[in-house]
Amino acid sequence: MSRLVSTAVELLRRADATRAGPLSSLGLTELAALLGVSRSTLLRRIGSRRELDAVLLELGARSVLRPPVADRVVDAAAALISDRGVAAVTLDDVAARARCSVQSIHVQVGGRDAVLTETFARHSPVTGISRALEDPPGGLCESARHVYLAMVDAVLGMPVVRALLTEALARPDSGLARFVRSGCVRSLSLSLARWLARHRLTGGIRPTMGLRQVIVLFVGPVAVQALTEAVAVESRDPVVRGRVATELADSFCRAVRPDPTG
């Protein structure tokens, strides 16, 4: 039996005896500790983590393969940001939680700004809001409430999104802020334009109003004010979110609906 295979067999035996959990959750340092050897000694025995995982799979081990480094880094960053906020999270923190090295983060993802950008991309609110814009119900006010609720849920329901948006606003020259502007804002603006143009054509919006003006009225100061107040109390109560969405929709419709007096 080769040293690699005997090491894999011993790891499986000790993991079972100590109830250490799936080997996929353990880094090389933890695996070495399980065997009672140093990390460098473990590496001499197995060659690399990839070789060890391959043998463990051949031996019938379950839950051996770990998610790719980039996935673990993004998941770790999201959890840390949700708990602590962006400013308190360092690459060392992310590496420790993702069970990888800082060097691996730089190679697989990039620097801290790249990690923040990838984390926002993974949890981006754009998908949910775009889905709400595809086929919103009823007339303009009911439709606006539906879209606003998707926006409010995206911010209040996901602390990591709220924290990263705040970071993007605070650092407008950062890679994260550029990603939010070029990707998310542009994409949502196009979806909003198509949705609002339909309502203008069917008479729900004054025809004299330019589309850009209508978009600004929809996502502008009133939305920012309402969301800021809701975020300040950090309320995740669906009743509160529904009330905020209704107030936003009512304000928007009063501002854009045709004047009945002509």
C-alpha positions in Angstrom: 0.0 0.0 0.0 1.4 3.4 -1.0 2.0 6.1 1.5 -0.7 8.2 -0.1 -3.3 5.4 0.1 -2.4 4.5 3.7 -2.7 8.1 4.7 -6.1 8.4 3.1 -7.3 5.2 4.9 -6.0 6.5 8.2 -7.7 9.9 7.6 -11.0 8.1 7.0 -10.6 6.0 10.1 -9.8 8.9 12.4 -12.5 11.1 10.9 -15.0 8.4 11.7 -13.6 7.8 15.2 -13.6 11.4 16.1 -16.7 12.4 14.3 -14.7 15.2 12.6 -17.4 15.6 9.9 -16.9 15.5 6.1 -13.2 15.8 5.1 -14.3 18.4 2.6 -14.8 20.8 5.5 -11.2 20.4 6.7 -8.2 22.2 5.4 -4.8 20.7 5.2 -3.9 22.1 8.7 -6.9 20.4 10.2 -6.2 17.1 8.3 -2.7 17.2 9.6 -3.9 17.7 13.2 -6.3 14.8 12.7 -3.3 12.6 11.9 -1.1 14.2 14.6 1.5 15.4 12.2 2.6 18.8 10.8 1.2 20.2 7.7 4.5 19.9 5.9 4.7 16.2 6.9 1.2 15.6 5.6 2.1 17.2 2.2 5.1 14.9 1.9 2.9 11.9 2.4 0.1 12.9 0.0 1.8 15.2 -2.6 -1.2 17.5 -3.0 -4.7 17.9 -1.8 -6.0 17.1 -5.3 -4.2 13.7 -5.2 -5.5 13.0 -1.7 -9.1 13.8 -2.8 -8.8 11.5 -5.8 -7.7 8.6 -3.6 -10.4 9.3 -1.1 -13.0 9.1 -3.8 -11.6 5.8 -5.0 -12.0 4.5 -1.5 -15.6 5.4 -1.5 -15.5 8.5 0.7 -18.4 10.9 0.5 -18.3 14.7 0.6 -14.6 14.7 -0.2 -14.4 17.3 -2.9 -14.5 20.9 -1.7 -16.2 23.7 -3.7 -13.7 25.7 -5.8 -11.7 28.3 -4.0 -13.6 31.2 -5.7 -17.0 29.8 -4.5 -15.7 29.3 -0.9 -14.3 32.8 -0.9 -17.5 34.5 -2.1 -19.6 32.5 0.4 -17.2 33.4 3.2 -17.2 37.0 2.3 -21.0 37.2 2.1 -21.3 35.6 5.6 -18.7 37.9 7.1 -20.2 41.0 5.5 -23.6 40.1 6.7 -22.3 39.7 10.3 -19.8 42.6 10.5 -20.3 45.0 7.6 -17.9 45.6 4.8 -15.3 47.8 6.7 -14.6 45.2 9.3 -13.8 42.4 6.8 -10.2 41.7 5.7 -8.8 39.2 3.3 -7.3 37.4 6.2 -10.8 37.0 7.7 -12.1 35.7 4.4 -9.2 33.3 3.9 -9.7 31.9 7.4 -13.4 31.3 6.9 -12.9 29.9 3.3 -10.1 27.6 4.5 -7.7 28.8 2.0 -4.7 31.2 1.8 -4.7 34.9 1.0 -2.5 34.1 -1.9 -5.1 31.7 -3.2 -7.7 34.5 -3.1 -5.4 36.8 -5.1 -4.8 34.0 -7.7 -8.4 32.8 -8.0 -10.4 36.0 -7.4 -8.2 39.0 -7.0 -7.7 41.7 -4.3 -10.3 42.8 -1.7 -12.2 45.0 -4.2 -12.5 42.0 -6.6 -13.8 39.9 -3.7 -16.5 42.5 -2.9 -17.4 42.8 -6.6 -17.7 39.0 -7.0 -19.8 38.8 -3.8 -22.2 41.4 -5.0 -22.4 39.8 -8.4 -23.4 36.5 -6.8 -26.0 38.1 -4.6 -27.1 40.8 -7.0 -30.7 42.1 -6.6 -30.9 42.6 -10.4 -32.3 39.1 -11.1 -35.3 39.4 -8.8 -36.1 43.0 -9.8 -35.8 42.2 -13.5 -38.1 39.2 -13.0 -40.7 41.5 -11.4 -40.4 43.9 -14.4 -41.0 41.1 -16.9 -44.8 40.7 -16.3 -46.0 43.0 -13.5 -49.7 42.8 -12.7 -52.5 45.2 -13.4 -52.4 49.0 -14.0 -49.5 51.3 -13.3 -50.0 51.7 -9.5 -50.4 48.0 -8.8 -47.5 47.3 -11.2 -45.3 49.9 -9.5 -46.0 48.4 -6.0 -45.0 45.0 -7.3 -41.7 46.3 -8.6 -41.0 48.4 -5.5 -41.7 45.4 -3.3 -39.0 43.4 -5.3 -36.6 46.3 -4.8 -37.3 46.7 -1.1 -37.1 42.9 -0.5 -33.7 42.8 -2.3 -32.3 45.4 0.0 -33.9 44.7 3.3 -34.0 41.0 2.9 -30.3 40.6 2.2 -27.9 42.3 4.6 -25.0 41.6 2.3 -26.6 43.5 -0.6 -27.4 46.4 1.7 -23.8 46.6 3.0 -22.3 46.3 -0.4 -24.5 49.0 -1.9 -23.6 51.3 1.0 -19.9 50.6 0.3 -20.4 51.3 -3.4 -21.9 54.7 -2.6 -19.1 55.5 -0.2 -16.4 54.6 -2.6 -17.6 55.7 -6.1 -14.3 55.1 -7.8 -14.0 51.5 -6.5 -14.3 48.4 -8.8 -17.4 47.5 -6.9 -19.0 50.9 -7.6 -18.1 50.7 -11.3 -19.6 47.2 -11.5 -22.8 48.4 -9.9 -23.1 51.4 -12.3 -22.1 49.6 -15.5 -23.8 46.3 -14.9 -26.6 46.6 -12.5 -27.8 50.1 -12.9 -27.6 50.0 -16.7 -29.4 46.7 -16.9 -32.2 47.8 -14.6 -32.5 51.2 -16.4 -33.2 49.4 -19.7 -35.8 47.1 -18.0 -37.5 50.0 -16.3 -37.5 52.0 -19.6 -39.3 49.2 -21.4 -41.8 48.7 -18.6 -42.6 52.5 -18.2 -42.8 53.0 -21.9 -45.6 50.5 -22.1 -47.6 52.3 -19.5 -47.0 55.7 -21.2 -48.3 54.2 -24.4 -51.4 52.9 -22.7 -52.2 56.2 -21.0 -51.0 55.5 -17.5 -48.3 58.2 -17.6 -48.6 61.7 -19.0 -47.3 61.7 -22.6 -45.6 65.0 -22.1 -43.1 63.4 -19.6 -39.8 62.2 -21.0 -38.9 58.6 -20.2 -35.7 59.6 -18.5 -37.7 61.9 -16.2 -40.1 59.1 -15.4 -37.3 56.7 -14.5 -35.7 59.3 -12.2 -39.0 59.8 -10.5 -39.3 56.1 -10.0 -35.9 55.4 -8.6 -34.9 58.8 -7.3 -35.2 60.7 -4.0 -38.5 59.3 -2.8 -37.3 55.7 -3.1 -33.9 56.6 -1.5 -35.7 58.3 1.4 -38.1 55.5 2.0 -35.4 52.8 1.8 -33.0 54.8 4.0 -35.7 55.1 6.7 -36.5 51.4 6.5 -32.8 50.4 6.6 -32.1 52.6 9.6 -34.4 50.5 11.8 -33.1 47.3 10.0 -36.6 46.0 9.7 -37.2 42.8 7.9 -40.9 42.6 8.7 -42.8 41.8 5.5 -45.6 44.1 6.7 -43.2 47.0 6.9 -41.7 46.2 3.5 -45.2 46.0 2.0 -46.1 49.4 3.5 -43.0 51.0 2.1 -43.7 49.6 -1.4 -47.3 50.9 -1.2 -46.2 54.4 -0.2 -43.5 54.5 -2.9 -46.1 53.4 -5.6 -48.7 55.9 -4.4 -46.2 58.8 -4.5 -44.9 57.8 -8.0 -48.4 57.4 -9.5 -49.5 60.8 -8.2 -46.4 62.4 -9.8 -46.8 60.8 -13.3 -50.5 60.0 -13.9 -52.3 62.2 -16.5 -54.1 65.3 -15.2 -57.8 64.4 -15.3 -58.6 68.1 -15.9 -56.7 68.1 -19.1 
